[in-house]
């Protein structure tokens, strides 16, 4: 039987690895993690640029959705 999953997650690009939203979408869709699945990225939202600091809440494995959403306020 087939299934479709909808996943929402945050990706933090601390080192400016992604050139654009399209580059990020392409890397997700072509990820070897999903090699036995078809992946379609429907929407990507992008925060404003900010200075990275190791003490940021999102630099912690226990960071919450709310911690990440702080970067999208006013967008």
N, C-alpha and C positions, 0 to 999 in steps of 0.2 A: 504494500500500500504506500502511496505517496503522501507527503505532507508539505505544507509551506509554513515556514517560521518567519515571524517578523521580529527582528532584534533591534533594540535601540541601545547604543553604547557611545562612549566618548573616547576620542583619540586625542592625546596631547602630543603635539609635535614640538618637543623642547629644542630640537637641533635644526629646525628648518629643513626637514628631509623632504617634505612634499612641496612641489612647485605650484600646485593649484588644487582647487577642489576636484577638477577632472582627474588629475594625477592620483589623488587619494582614492577616488572612486575606482579607478582602474586597478590600483594595487589591491584593494579589497576584493574586487571581482575576480582577479587573477591569482589570489593567494593560494598557495599549495595546501593550506589548511582545509580549503573547501574543494579540493580537486575532484571529489566524487559528488559534488552538488552544483547546481546552477545558482549563481548569486547575482542578484540585481540590486544595485544601490539606487534607491529612488530619490533620496533627498539628503543633502549635506548642508548643515548650517555652519558658519564660520564666525569665530569671535574676532574682536579687534586684536591686534598684536599687543603683547604685553611683555614686560621684562620677567624672565624666568628667575625664580629664587627657590633654593632647595627647601625652604621653610614653608612653601605654599601648601595649603590643605590638599590640593590635588596631587601633590607629590608624595602621597601616602596611600598605601594599599587599602586603607579603610575610608578613603574619600567617598563621600555620598553623592547622590545625584544632585542634591541641593548645592554642594560645594562646587560641582562643575557648572551648574546653571548660573552661578554668580557671574561667569564670564560672558553670559548672553543677555544680561539685563540691559534694557534700553535698545535692544536690537530688533 
